[in-house]
Amino acid sequence: MNAPKRFTEPFTGDRSDGLPLGEVVFRALREALRDGVYKPGDRLREEEVATRLQVSRTPVREAFSRLVSKGLVAPAQGRGLIVRRLDTSEVVELYVMREILEAAAARLAARHASDAEIEALRDLEVRFEAVQGEPQDMARLNRQIHDAMFAASRNRYLESALHELQDAIALLGRTTFSVDGRPDPAAREHRELIEAMAAHDGDRAEALARAHIREALRARLRIMQGG
């Protein structure tokens, strides 16, 4: 299993952010889940993670406990934990909440986004379209686009809730950008949404965000049905 370099680097030296080591390990594991280093069905073991991160098992145990409490992993038969798979009903529930929250974020971003934030979103969308054919790169840039929209909403509680959803989305496995016919419409949906924000059209931004998430759900269900 190949991990991103940032996940395999040890947590030694100066940690100027002052975070407890258990928090740092938790964040590293959460990012590894989001980046697909660990996929649904994969097993996590304290000793293996501690070795990869070059930390003791105590902060790994703390991080594991938090992952369990968030429903991202579950005890496996024997030793360790296993990354959860979401069933169809859980996936639909996840996308229902995603539609509600992202629509609210889009409406607020249309009200609050600065010119600089709009230009940054346009730049991210150009980069997103430049990596078509590379689903994982598209997924990474898609997260950056959505994160930038969340930040532009200027609502810390909404942004926090959306980031919590990102953790659950990590359990979905294969990205929807691997579905034939999804990348081009997704890019168009992004462009239209960004321009609605630029025009400060909250109604249109909200409607476009809802439509965007519904299309993502359709692609997700195709994957789950073997498409």
N, CA, C and O of each residue as an XYZ file, in Angstrom:
908
protein
N       0.858     -1.190      0.000
C       0.000      0.000      0.000
C       0.889      1.233      0.000
O       1.682      1.430      0.920
N       0.760      2.053     -1.017
C       1.599      3.234     -1.126
C       0.928      4.417     -0.469
O      -0.223      4.733     -0.771
N       1.637      5.069      0.424
C       1.069      6.201      1.152
C       1.698      7.494      0.668
O       2.858      7.501      0.256
N       0.932      8.618      0.714
C       1.536      9.906      0.419
C       2.682     10.184      1.381
O       2.658      9.733      2.526
N       3.668     10.913      0.926
C       4.861     11.158      1.734
C       4.501     11.799      3.071
O       5.098     11.478      4.098
N       3.518     12.708      3.054
C       3.195     13.392      4.304
C       2.661     12.429      5.360
O       2.745     12.708      6.556
N       2.108     11.288      4.918
C       1.582     10.337      5.887
C       2.686      9.485      6.475
O       2.583      9.066      7.628
N       3.732      9.216      5.727
C       4.783      8.334      6.206
C       5.881      9.076      6.952
O       6.725      8.439      7.582
N       5.894     10.396      6.898
C       6.939     11.125      7.615
C       6.713     11.038      9.118
O       5.572     11.145      9.568
N       7.767     10.848      9.906
C       7.603     10.776     11.360
C       7.260     12.139     11.942
O       7.611     13.171     11.369
N       6.570     12.142     13.088
C       6.249     13.378     13.783
C       7.345     13.660     14.799
O       7.140     13.511     16.004
N       8.493     14.063     14.314
C       9.613     14.385     15.181
C      10.000     15.832     14.965
O       9.554     16.479     14.018
N      10.840     16.330     15.864
C      11.297     17.703     15.704
C      10.274     18.687     16.232
O       9.468     18.355     17.101
N      10.312     19.903     15.703
C       9.493     20.988     16.215
C       8.054     20.863     15.720
O       7.807     20.894     14.514
N       7.099     20.720     16.651
C       5.685     20.786     16.303
C       5.176     22.125     16.818
O       4.548     22.204     17.874
N       5.456     23.173     16.054
C       5.184     24.533     16.517
C       3.700     24.824     16.619
O       3.307     25.813     17.239
N       2.854     23.970     16.015
C       1.423     24.201     16.146
C       0.929     23.876     17.548
O      -0.175     24.272     17.919
N       1.732     23.161     18.332
C       1.387     22.878     19.713
C       0.312     21.837     19.906
O      -0.186     21.674     21.020
N      -0.065     21.120     18.847
C      -1.120     20.121     18.970
C      -0.622     18.896     19.715
O       0.535     18.509     19.551
N      -1.469     18.271     20.535
C      -1.089     16.996     21.147
C      -0.811     15.961     20.072
O      -1.403     16.003     18.994
N       0.081     15.043     20.361
C       0.481     14.057     19.360
C      -0.701     13.197     18.916
O      -0.785     12.811     17.750
N      -1.618     12.896     19.845
C      -2.794     12.126     19.458
C      -3.626     12.832     18.405
O      -4.161     12.192     17.499
N      -3.742     14.177     18.520
C      -4.469     14.969     17.530
C      -3.755     14.953     16.195
O      -4.393     14.856     15.146
N      -2.438     15.048     16.225
C      -1.666     15.039     14.984
C      -1.834     13.703     14.259
O      -2.012     13.667     13.041
N      -1.775     12.602     15.023
C      -1.953     11.275     14.426
C      -3.367     11.141     13.859
O      -3.552     10.621     12.759
N      -4.359     11.612     14.612
C      -5.741     11.565     14.124
C      -5.877     12.309     12.802
O      -6.495     11.803     11.865
N      -5.307     13.501     12.720
C      -5.413     14.283     11.480
C      -4.706     13.589     10.321
O      -5.181     13.621      9.186
N      -3.571     12.965     10.613
C      -2.850     12.246      9.558
C      -3.677     11.069      9.045
O      -3.749     10.836      7.838
N      -4.296     10.332      9.956
C      -5.123      9.201      9.550
C      -6.369      9.670      8.802
O      -6.789      9.043      7.830
N      -6.949     10.762      9.254
C      -8.124     11.298      8.561
C      -7.768     11.701      7.135
O      -8.522     11.418      6.204
N      -6.620     12.361      6.959
C      -6.197     12.735      5.614
C      -5.875     11.511      4.771
O      -6.134     11.495      3.568
N      -5.311     10.485      5.399
C      -5.021      9.252      4.671
C      -6.305      8.601      4.172
O      -6.341      8.057      3.069
N      -7.353      8.656      4.981
C      -8.651      8.157      4.538
C      -9.181      8.989      3.375
O      -9.649      8.437      2.379
N      -9.109     10.302      3.497
C      -9.623     11.176      2.440
C      -8.848     11.002      1.142
O      -9.418     11.106      0.056
N      -7.549     10.738      1.252
C      -6.709     10.600      0.066
C      -6.718      9.191     -0.517
O      -6.074      8.930     -1.533
N      -7.450      8.283      0.129
C      -7.521      6.931     -0.403
C      -6.353      6.049     -0.052
O      -6.209      4.968     -0.624
N      -5.498      6.482      0.889
C      -4.415      5.611      1.343
C      -5.022      4.370      2.000
O      -4.582      3.245      1.762
N      -6.042      4.600      2.831
C      -6.831      3.521      3.400
C      -8.217      3.585      2.778
O      -8.837      4.648      2.732
N      -8.696      2.453      2.304
C      -9.977      2.369      1.620
C     -10.958      1.523      2.423
O     -10.543      0.769      3.304
N     -12.263      1.637      2.130
C     -13.233      0.793      2.819
C     -12.846     -0.679      2.752
O     -12.527     -1.209      1.688
N     -12.882     -1.317      3.905
C     -12.492     -2.723      3.982
C     -11.054     -2.938      4.404
O     -10.689     -4.050      4.785
N     -10.219     -1.897      4.346
C      -8.825     -2.031      4.776
C      -8.745     -2.125      6.294
O      -9.579     -1.575      7.013
N      -7.724     -2.833      6.764
C      -7.524     -3.017      8.194
C      -6.460     -2.043      8.704
O      -5.446     -1.813      8.046
N      -6.706     -1.484      9.874
C      -5.750     -0.611     10.553
C      -5.272     -1.317     11.814
O      -6.074     -1.824     12.598
N      -3.961     -1.343     11.998
C      -3.385     -1.948     13.201
C      -2.504     -0.921     13.901
O      -1.752     -0.188     13.258
N      -2.606     -0.881     15.214
C      -1.835      0.095     15.988
C      -0.348      0.011     15.668
O       0.287      1.027     15.386
N       0.203     -1.188     15.711
C       1.643     -1.348     15.528
C       2.085     -0.877     14.151
O       3.119     -0.223     14.016
N       1.304     -1.208     13.130
C       1.672     -0.819     11.765
C       1.636      0.696     11.591
O       2.541      1.278     10.993
N       0.575      1.341     12.123
C       0.460      2.796     11.999
C       1.551      3.488     12.805
O       2.151      4.457     12.340
N       1.810      2.990     14.021
C       2.855      3.587     14.859
C       4.209      3.493     14.166
O       5.006      4.428     14.237
N       4.472      2.381     13.501
C       5.748      2.210     12.804
C       5.852      3.162     11.624
O       6.892      3.784     11.409
N       4.768      3.273     10.858
C       4.795      4.145      9.683
C       4.984      5.601     10.075
O       5.686      6.349      9.394
N       4.351      6.004     11.183
C       4.437      7.397     11.609
C       5.562      7.659     12.597
O       5.826      8.802     12.969
N       6.226      6.579     13.018
C       7.338      6.672     13.967
C       6.922      7.396     15.250
O       7.564      8.344     15.702
N       5.826      6.905     15.808
C       5.342      7.396     17.094
C       5.078      6.176     17.970
O       5.115      5.042     17.494
N       4.811      6.416     19.252
C       4.449      5.307     20.129
C       3.012      4.885     19.835
O       2.299      5.559     19.091
N       2.599      3.778     20.419
C       1.256      3.277     20.171
C       0.189      4.056     20.940
O      -0.990      3.982     20.595
N       0.583      4.800     21.976
C      -0.417      5.528     22.773
C      -1.179      6.566     21.953
O      -2.410      6.548     21.974
N      -0.504      7.486     21.218
C      -1.273      8.442     20.413
C      -2.043      7.772     19.285
O      -3.092      8.268     18.872
N      -1.534      6.645     18.780
C      -2.272      5.922     17.749
C      -3.563      5.370     18.342
O      -4.620      5.424     17.713
N      -3.467      4.838     19.565
C      -4.653      4.309     20.233
C      -5.687      5.425     20.450
O      -6.887      5.210     20.280
N      -5.207      6.619     20.828
C      -6.114      7.749     21.016
C      -6.800      8.118     19.694
O      -8.003      8.378     19.654
N      -6.013      8.136     18.624
C      -6.567      8.477     17.313
C      -7.572      7.428     16.860
O      -8.616      7.772     16.305
N      -7.271      6.154     17.088
C      -8.190      5.085     16.725
C      -9.530      5.247     17.444
O     -10.594      5.051     16.856
N      -9.457      5.611     18.740
C     -10.677      5.786     19.512
C     -11.558      6.871     18.905
O     -12.779      6.724     18.859
N     -10.956      7.942     18.446
C     -11.719      9.024     17.826
C     -12.310      8.590     16.488
O     -13.439      8.954     16.161
N     -11.558      7.819     15.718
C     -12.072      7.329     14.438
C     -13.276      6.417     14.645
O     -14.234      6.453     13.873
N     -13.218      5.594     15.704
C     -14.354      4.725     16.026
C     -15.565      5.559     16.424
O     -16.681      5.291     15.979
N     -15.347      6.567     17.261
C     -16.463      7.393     17.739
C     -17.118      8.160     16.599
O     -18.306      8.474     16.668
N     -16.361      8.464     15.555
C     -16.908      9.160     14.394
C     -17.555      8.200     13.395
O     -18.128      8.634     12.395
N     -17.462      6.912     13.662
C     -18.062      5.935     12.764
C     -17.287      5.710     11.491
O     -17.834      5.195     10.517
N     -16.003      6.092     11.478
C     -15.193      5.917     10.274
C     -14.560      4.536     10.206
O     -14.299      4.020      9.119
N     -14.315      3.942     11.356
C     -13.763      2.595     11.423
C     -14.548      1.808     12.460
O     -15.281      2.379     13.268
N     -14.388      0.490     12.426
C     -15.084     -0.379     13.377
C     -14.137     -1.500     13.784
O     -13.223     -1.838     13.031
N     -14.342     -2.086     14.971
C     -13.491     -3.209     15.374
C     -13.562     -4.340     14.361
O     -14.636     -4.705     13.884
N     -12.394     -4.884     14.044
C     -12.313     -6.002     13.109
C     -12.253     -7.306     13.879
O     -11.892     -7.325     15.056
N     -12.602     -8.380     13.224
C     -12.435     -9.684     13.851
C     -10.945     -9.919     14.066
O     -10.137     -9.746     13.155
N     -10.608    -10.303     15.251
C      -9.186    -10.429     15.565
C      -8.663     -9.098     16.053
O      -9.293     -8.438     16.880
N      -7.513     -8.704     15.543
C      -6.870     -7.476     16.001
C      -7.143     -6.322     15.055
O      -7.365     -6.511     13.859
N      -7.121     -5.114     15.622
C      -7.186     -3.910     14.813
C      -8.595     -3.461     14.488
O      -9.582     -3.945     15.043
N      -8.646     -2.517     13.566
C      -9.900     -1.921     13.122
C     -10.015     -2.075     11.617
O      -9.029     -2.341     10.928
N     -11.232     -1.905     11.115
C     -11.449     -1.978      9.679
C     -12.174     -0.724      9.230
O     -13.096     -0.259      9.900
N     -11.755     -0.175      8.092
C     -12.410      1.014      7.542
C     -13.809      0.615      7.085
O     -13.975     -0.350      6.339
N     -14.811      1.363      7.537
C     -16.202      0.997      7.272
C     -16.574      1.174      5.810
O     -16.015      2.009      5.098
N     -17.535      0.363      5.385
C     -18.219      0.556      4.108
C     -19.626      1.059      4.406
O     -20.306      0.520      5.280
N     -20.060      2.073      3.698
C     -21.410      2.575      3.878
C     -22.374      1.786      3.001
O     -22.071      1.485      1.846
N     -23.548      1.450      3.564
C     -24.545      0.782      2.734
C     -25.328      1.834      1.945
O     -25.124      3.034      2.130
N     -26.216      1.380      1.072
C     -26.918      2.304      0.174
C     -27.724      3.341      0.937
O     -27.730      4.514      0.565
N     -28.403      2.925      1.997
C     -29.213      3.885      2.749
C     -28.340      4.950      3.399
O     -28.721      6.120      3.440
N     -27.179      4.562      3.907
C     -26.263      5.530      4.511
C     -25.733      6.507      3.466
O     -25.595      7.700      3.736
N     -25.438      5.996      2.271
C     -24.946      6.862      1.197
C     -26.000      7.894      0.821
O     -25.689      9.075      0.674
N     -27.243      7.455      0.664
C     -28.318      8.386      0.311
C     -28.497      9.431      1.414
O     -28.649     10.618      1.123
N     -28.480      9.001      2.673
C     -28.601      9.939      3.789
C     -27.453     10.947      3.777
O     -27.662     12.131      4.039
N     -26.255     10.484      3.477
C     -25.092     11.363      3.421
C     -25.271     12.431      2.351
O     -25.005     13.608      2.592
N     -25.724     12.019      1.167
C     -25.884     12.978      0.079
C     -27.065     13.918      0.323
O     -27.036     15.065     -0.123
N     -28.092     13.458      1.016
C     -29.190     14.359      1.377
C     -28.668     15.490      2.249
O     -28.981     16.656      2.012
N     -27.874     15.150      3.254
C     -27.313     16.187      4.122
C     -26.318     17.055      3.363
O     -26.244     18.266      3.574
N     -25.560     16.425      2.484
C     -24.595     17.197      1.697
C     -25.319     18.221      0.828
O     -24.877     19.365      0.715
N     -26.426     17.814      0.217
C     -27.182     18.752     -0.621
C     -27.693     19.931      0.209
O     -27.588     21.083     -0.212
N     -28.241     19.642      1.377
C     -28.781     20.711      2.223
C     -27.676     21.686      2.636
O     -27.836     22.901      2.516
N     -26.567     21.150      3.117
C     -25.504     22.004      3.648
C     -24.760     22.743      2.541
O     -24.448     23.924      2.687
N     -24.473     22.058      1.436
C     -23.738     22.737      0.358
C     -24.606     23.787     -0.318
O     -24.097     24.810     -0.777
N     -25.909     23.546     -0.385
C     -26.797     24.567     -0.943
C     -26.784     25.822     -0.070
O     -26.747     26.943     -0.577
N     -26.813     25.619      1.246
C     -26.751     26.769      2.155
C     -25.419     27.497      2.017
O     -25.377     28.728      2.014
N     -24.328     26.735      1.902
C     -23.006     27.352      1.739
C     -22.929     28.144      0.443
O     -22.351     29.231      0.415
N     -23.502     27.616     -0.625
C     -23.466     28.315     -1.915
C     -24.234     29.627     -1.841
O     -23.776     30.645     -2.358
N     -25.400     29.607     -1.200
C     -26.187     30.841     -1.052
C     -25.410     31.884     -0.258
O     -25.370     33.053     -0.643
N     -24.798     31.473      0.839
C     -24.038     32.421      1.660
C     -22.784     32.900      0.934
O     -22.410     34.068      1.042
N     -22.135     32.003      0.197
C     -20.939     32.410     -0.554
C     -21.297     33.423     -1.629
O     -20.509     34.326     -1.908
N     -22.474     33.290     -2.240
C     -22.910     34.269     -3.236
C     -23.061     35.646     -2.608
O     -22.904     36.667     -3.278
N     -23.365     35.666     -1.325
C     -23.516     36.943     -0.622
C     -22.171     37.519     -0.189
O     -21.959     38.730     -0.239
N     -21.257     36.627      0.240
C     -20.064     37.104      0.931
C     -18.754     36.989      0.154
O     -17.786     37.668      0.498
N     -18.693     36.163     -0.868
C     -17.405     35.900     -1.524
C     -16.795     37.182     -2.093
O     -17.473     37.975     -2.746
N     -15.510     37.364     -1.831
C     -14.794     38.526     -2.360
C     -14.362     38.245     -3.797
O     -14.398     37.105     -4.260
N     -13.955     39.301     -4.491
C     -13.451     39.134     -5.856
C     -12.246     38.196     -5.876
O     -12.102     37.380     -6.786
N     -11.392     38.315     -4.876
C     -10.204     37.460     -4.814
C     -10.592     35.994     -4.639
O      -9.975     35.107     -5.229
N     -11.616     35.746     -3.824
C     -12.066     34.357     -3.623
C     -12.680     33.792     -4.900
O     -12.475     32.621     -5.221
N     -13.422     34.606     -5.620
C     -13.997     34.145     -6.887
C     -12.893     33.807     -7.879
O     -12.962     32.784     -8.561
N     -11.879     34.655     -7.962
C     -10.767     34.379     -8.880
C     -10.020     33.109     -8.473
O      -9.592     32.334     -9.327
N      -9.869     32.904     -7.177
C      -9.209     31.681     -6.709
C     -10.028     30.447     -7.092
O      -9.466     29.423     -7.481
N     -11.344     30.543     -6.983
C     -12.210     29.435     -7.390
C     -12.092     29.172     -8.887
O     -12.034     28.020     -9.316
N     -12.058     30.230     -9.674
C     -11.895     30.052    -11.127
C     -10.571     29.376    -11.445
O     -10.504     28.511    -12.318
N      -9.524     29.769    -10.742
C      -8.213     29.147    -10.965
C      -8.245     27.663    -10.603
O      -7.692     26.836    -11.327
N      -8.884     27.328     -9.498
C      -8.989     25.926     -9.104
C      -9.774     25.133    -10.141
O      -9.435     23.987    -10.437
N     -10.825     25.740    -10.695
C     -11.615     25.039    -11.699
C     -10.806     24.789    -12.969
O     -10.943     23.738    -13.595
N      -9.969     25.744    -13.351
C      -9.086     25.544    -14.509
C      -8.150     24.361    -14.254
O      -7.933     23.532    -15.137
N      -7.610     24.291    -13.064
C      -6.723     23.178    -12.702
C      -7.488     21.866    -12.680
O      -6.965     20.835    -13.104
N      -8.726     21.895    -12.189
C      -9.575     20.710    -12.165
C      -9.773     20.164    -13.581
O      -9.648     18.961    -13.811
N     -10.076     21.038    -14.510
C     -10.311     20.607    -15.884
C      -9.027     20.140    -16.562
O      -9.071     19.325    -17.483
N      -7.885     20.652    -16.108
C      -6.604     20.276    -16.716
C      -6.180     18.855    -16.376
O      -5.329     18.286    -17.058
N      -6.762     18.273    -15.329
C      -6.354     16.918    -14.927
C      -7.423     15.887    -15.261
O      -7.440     14.805    -14.674
N      -8.320     16.207    -16.200
C      -9.302     15.213    -16.611
C      -8.582     13.978    -17.121
O      -7.572     14.075    -17.818
N      -9.105     12.831    -16.771
C      -8.427     11.577    -17.088
C      -7.637     11.046    -15.915
O      -7.155      9.913    -15.950
N      -7.495     11.872    -14.849
C      -6.808     11.460    -13.621
C      -7.798     11.599    -12.470
O      -7.803     12.620    -11.782
N      -8.638     10.584    -12.251
C      -9.734     10.715    -11.277
C      -9.293     11.138     -9.886
O      -9.969     11.951     -9.255
N      -8.167     10.605     -9.385
C      -7.758     10.967     -8.027
C      -7.325     12.422     -7.948
O      -7.602     13.097     -6.957
N      -6.648     12.913     -8.983
C      -6.274     14.328     -9.014
C      -7.517     15.208     -9.099
O      -7.588     16.264     -8.472
N      -8.494     14.759     -9.884
C      -9.746     15.508     -9.971
C     -10.444     15.545     -8.614
O     -10.969     16.582     -8.208
N     -10.448     14.411     -7.916
C     -11.084     14.364     -6.597
C     -10.394     15.308     -5.622
O     -11.057     15.993     -4.843
N      -9.062     15.347     -5.662
C      -8.309     16.231     -4.764
C      -8.653     17.698     -5.040
O      -8.902     18.465     -4.110
N      -8.667     18.082     -6.316
C      -8.972     19.468     -6.659
C     -10.440     19.786     -6.409
O     -10.779     20.917     -6.060
N     -11.308     18.803     -6.583
C     -12.718     19.010     -6.273
C     -12.895     19.355     -4.798
O     -13.676     20.241     -4.451
N     -12.160     18.646     -3.926
C     -12.236     18.977     -2.496
C     -11.770     20.395     -2.240
O     -12.353     21.105     -1.420
N     -10.715     20.817     -2.942
C     -10.220     22.177     -2.753
C     -11.247     23.212     -3.212
O     -11.415     24.250     -2.572
N     -11.932     22.930     -4.318
C     -12.969     23.844     -4.803
C     -14.085     23.966     -3.773
O     -14.511     25.069     -3.430
N     -14.547     22.832     -3.288
C     -15.648     22.858     -2.322
C     -15.209     23.477     -1.000
O     -15.979     24.209     -0.377
N     -13.984     23.193     -0.564
C     -13.478     23.812      0.662
C     -13.440     25.336      0.529
O     -13.769     26.058      1.470
N     -13.030     25.822     -0.662
C     -12.971     27.269     -0.880
C     -14.370     27.880     -0.857
O     -14.564     28.985     -0.352
N     -15.343     27.152     -1.407
C     -16.725     27.628     -1.341
C     -17.219     27.673      0.099
O     -17.891     28.621      0.503
N     -16.884     26.643      0.869
C     -17.306     26.622      2.272
C     -16.730     27.825      3.017
O     -17.435     28.494      3.772
N     -15.441     28.091      2.796
C     -14.791     29.207      3.477
C     -15.449     30.539      3.100
O     -15.582     31.437      3.931
N     -15.857     30.649      1.833
C     -16.467     31.894      1.359
C     -17.855     32.119      1.936
O     -18.394     33.221      1.838
N     -18.442     31.088      2.537
C     -19.777     31.244      3.132
C     -19.743     32.118      4.380
O     -20.768     32.676      4.774
N     -18.569     32.243      5.006
C     -18.377     33.061      6.207
C     -19.237     32.585      7.387
O     -19.708     33.389      8.192
N     -19.430     31.273      7.468
C     -20.192     30.724      8.585
C     -19.407     29.559      9.154
O     -19.386     28.476      8.569
N     -18.769     29.770     10.278
C     -17.847     28.766     10.826
C     -18.562     27.479     11.219
O     -17.982     26.396     11.139
N     -19.822     27.594     11.642
C     -20.541     26.393     12.069
C     -20.951     25.544     10.866
O     -20.876     24.316     10.902
N     -21.379     26.209      9.821
C     -21.707     25.500      8.589
C     -20.453     24.868      7.995
O     -20.480     23.721      7.550
N     -19.371     25.611      7.989
C     -18.116     25.093      7.443
C     -17.652     23.867      8.237
O     -17.183     22.886      7.660
N     -17.789     23.932      9.566
C     -17.397     22.797     10.398
C     -18.243     21.566     10.085
O     -17.716     20.457      9.996
N     -19.546     21.756      9.920
C     -20.433     20.636      9.601
C     -20.092     20.031      8.251
O     -20.144     18.813      8.082
N     -19.745     20.870      7.294
C     -19.380     20.376      5.964
C     -18.086     19.582      6.002
O     -17.950     18.579      5.301
N     -17.139     20.019      6.810
C     -15.888     19.274      6.923
C     -16.111     17.931      7.609
O     -15.421     16.959      7.304
N     -17.064     17.869      8.530
C     -17.415     16.581      9.128
C     -17.951     15.632      8.061
O     -17.635     14.442      8.066
N     -18.757     16.158      7.151
C     -19.265     15.322      6.062
C     -18.141     14.812      5.182
O     -18.215     13.697      4.665
N     -17.092     15.620      5.004
C     -15.966     15.183      4.186
C     -15.347     13.908      4.746
O     -14.864     13.067      3.988
N     -15.358     13.760      6.069
C     -14.828     12.537      6.670
C     -15.651     11.331      6.235
O     -15.094     10.292      5.882
N     -16.978     11.465      6.258
C     -17.840     10.359      5.852
C     -17.696     10.067      4.365
O     -17.746      8.909      3.951
N     -17.519     11.105      3.566
C     -17.347     10.921      2.125
C     -16.117     10.076      1.833
O     -16.065      9.376      0.822
N     -15.122     10.142      2.724
C     -13.907      9.338      2.540
C     -14.203      7.844      2.568
O     -13.409      7.047      2.068
N     -15.339      7.456      3.147
C     -15.695      6.038      3.240
C     -16.337      5.514      1.958
O     -16.653      4.329      1.861
N     -16.526      6.384      0.987
C     -17.220      5.969     -0.225
C     -16.319      5.231     -1.202
O     -16.806      4.558     -2.111
N     -15.011      5.351     -1.021
C     -14.101      4.624     -1.908
C     -13.926      5.321     -3.242
O     -13.687      6.528     -3.295
N     -14.045      4.573     -4.302
C     -13.794      5.054     -5.667
C     -14.496      6.377     -5.952
O     -15.682      6.533     -5.662
N     -13.759      7.326     -6.520
C     -14.310      8.640     -6.808
C     -15.299      8.594     -7.963
O     -15.157      7.790     -8.884
N     -16.304      9.465     -7.904
C     -17.293      9.535     -8.983
C     -16.683     10.059    -10.281
O     -17.287      9.922    -11.345
N     -15.507     10.649    -10.208
C     -14.871     11.142    -11.427
C     -14.291     10.005    -12.264
O     -13.769     10.233    -13.355
N     -14.383      8.790    -11.750
C     -13.988      7.619    -12.535
C     -15.161      7.088    -13.357
O     -14.981      6.169    -14.156
N     -16.357      7.648    -13.177
C     -17.535      7.210    -13.915
C     -17.533      7.865    -15.288
O     -17.381      9.082    -15.400
N     -17.700      7.065    -16.327
C     -17.734      7.607    -17.692
C     -18.818      8.668    -17.811
O     -19.958      8.466    -17.393
N     -18.440      9.793    -18.385
C     -19.391     10.858    -18.624
C     -19.607     11.812    -17.466
O     -20.388     12.755    -17.592
N     -18.933     11.594    -16.333
C     -19.126     12.492    -15.197
C     -18.196     13.705    -15.191
O     -18.645     14.786    -14.812
N     -16.920     13.588    -15.590
C     -16.023     14.746    -15.443
C     -16.469     16.010    -16.169
O     -16.438     17.089    -15.576
N     -16.884     15.914    -17.437
C     -17.271     17.122    -18.176
C     -18.467     17.835    -17.548
O     -18.401     19.046    -17.337
N     -19.565     17.123    -17.240
C     -20.677     17.812    -16.582
C     -20.293     18.409    -15.229
O     -20.763     19.490    -14.874
N     -19.439     17.709    -14.470
C     -19.026     18.233    -13.168
C     -18.291     19.559    -13.336
O     -18.503     20.494    -12.564
N     -17.427     19.636    -14.346
C     -16.698     20.882    -14.605
C     -17.661     22.003    -14.977
O     -17.524     23.130    -14.500
N     -18.636     21.692    -15.829
C     -19.625     22.706    -16.211
C     -20.426     23.158    -14.998
O     -20.696     24.348    -14.840
N     -20.807     22.214    -14.141
C     -21.559     22.558    -12.932
C     -20.748     23.475    -12.030
O     -21.279     24.436    -11.473
N     -19.455     23.177    -11.887
C     -18.584     24.053    -11.089
C     -18.555     25.466    -11.669
O     -18.713     26.447    -10.942
N     -18.351     25.563    -12.994
C     -18.235     26.882    -13.627
C     -19.512     27.693    -13.424
O     -19.454     28.876    -13.089
N     -20.658     27.058    -13.627
C     -21.924     27.768    -13.477
C     -22.135     28.223    -12.036
O     -22.627     29.324    -11.787
N     -21.762     27.373    -11.100
C     -21.915     27.720     -9.689
C     -21.012     28.884     -9.309
O     -21.440     29.799     -8.605
N     -19.777     28.858     -9.766
C     -18.841     29.946     -9.464
C     -19.345     31.264    -10.046
O     -19.252     32.307     -9.400
N     -19.878     31.216    -11.267
C     -20.357     32.457    -11.883
C     -21.618     32.972    -11.190
O     -21.840     34.182    -11.140
N     -22.442     32.078    -10.658
C     -23.601     32.524     -9.876
C     -23.138     33.234     -8.610
O     -23.722     34.240     -8.208
N     -22.088     32.708     -7.984
C     -21.523     33.373     -6.810
C     -20.953     34.735     -7.193
O     -21.134     35.719     -6.476
N     -20.267     34.780     -8.324
C     -19.669     36.044     -8.773
C     -20.745     37.099     -9.025
O     -20.518     38.292     -8.818
N     -21.916     36.649     -9.473
C     -23.026     37.570     -9.741
C     -23.841     37.867     -8.485
O     -24.819     38.613     -8.538
N     -23.439     37.282     -7.358
C     -24.148     37.448     -6.083
C     -25.616     37.028     -6.195
O     -26.505     37.641     -5.603
N     -25.840     35.972     -6.966
C     -27.187     35.445     -7.178
C     -27.368     34.229     -6.263
O     -27.083     33.096     -6.651
N     -27.846     34.486     -5.052
C     -27.967     33.426     -4.065
C     -28.954     32.343     -4.460
O     -28.702     31.161     -4.229
N     -30.091     32.737     -5.059
C     -31.082     31.745     -5.467
C     -30.498     30.773     -6.487
O     -30.656     29.558     -6.367
N     -29.827     31.322     -7.483
C     -29.256     30.465     -8.535
C     -28.115     29.612     -7.966
O     -28.009     28.430     -8.292
N     -27.276     30.193     -7.132
C     -26.165     29.439     -6.551
C     -26.688     28.253     -5.744
O     -26.160     27.146     -5.842
N     -27.725     28.493     -4.948
C     -28.298     27.406     -4.148
C     -28.869     26.304     -5.041
O     -28.640     25.121     -4.792
N     -29.614     26.693     -6.082
C     -30.216     25.705     -6.975
C     -29.140     24.899     -7.707
O     -29.268     23.685     -7.869
N     -28.090     25.576     -8.144
C     -27.020     24.884     -8.849
C     -26.267     23.927     -7.928
O     -25.879     22.836     -8.344
N     -26.064     24.337     -6.686
C     -25.384     23.461     -5.729
C     -26.209     22.201     -5.482
O     -25.665     21.099     -5.418
N     -27.521     22.367     -5.343
C     -28.386     21.198     -5.153
C     -28.299     20.259     -6.357
O     -28.164     19.046     -6.195
N     -28.375     20.815     -7.543
C     -28.311     19.989     -8.753
C     -26.966     19.271     -8.865
O     -26.901     18.117     -9.287
N     -25.903     19.965     -8.484
C     -24.551     19.390     -8.545
C     -24.446     18.170     -7.636
O     -23.899     17.144     -8.041
N     -24.960     18.267     -6.424
C     -24.881     17.148     -5.492
C     -25.787     16.004     -5.940
O     -25.438     14.837     -5.762
N     -26.933     16.318     -6.512
C     -27.812     15.255     -7.006
C     -27.148     14.472     -8.132
O     -27.279     13.250     -8.206
N     -26.438     15.176     -9.004
C     -25.717     14.479    -10.078
C     -24.587     13.629     -9.513
O     -24.316     12.535    -10.008
N     -23.939     14.130     -8.488
C     -22.881     13.343     -7.839
C     -23.464     12.076     -7.225
O     -22.846     11.013     -7.287
N     -24.646     12.186     -6.635
C     -25.292     11.002     -6.062
C     -25.632      9.994     -7.151
O     -25.433      8.794     -6.963
N     -26.137     10.457     -8.277
C     -26.443      9.526     -9.366
C     -25.195      8.757     -9.793
O     -25.242      7.548    -10.019
N     -24.086      9.475     -9.898
C     -22.826      8.813    -10.269
C     -22.395      7.831     -9.188
O     -21.903      6.746     -9.495
N     -22.578      8.204     -7.923
C     -22.203      7.318     -6.809
C     -23.020      6.034     -6.843
O     -22.480      4.946     -6.642
N     -24.312      6.158     -7.095
C     -25.169      4.967     -7.141
C     -24.799      4.074     -8.325
O     -24.909      2.851     -8.242
N     -24.366      4.681     -9.415
C     -23.884      3.864    -10.541
C     -22.689      3.023    -10.137
O     -22.594      1.851    -10.502
N     -21.779      3.619     -9.386
C     -20.625      2.872     -8.909
C     -21.078      1.710     -8.022
O     -20.598      0.585     -8.163
N     -21.990      1.993     -7.126
C     -22.432      0.973     -6.186
C     -23.206     -0.152     -6.875
O     -23.262     -1.274     -6.373
N     -23.802      0.160     -8.033
C     -24.517     -0.836     -8.795
C     -23.632     -1.543     -9.815
O     -24.100     -2.330    -10.637
N     -22.314     -1.233     -9.734
C     -21.358     -1.883    -10.627
C     -21.153     -1.192    -11.944
O     -20.628     -1.785    -12.886
N     -21.572      0.089    -12.025
C     -21.447      0.830    -13.278
C     -20.103      1.509    -13.410
O     -19.843      2.174    -14.413
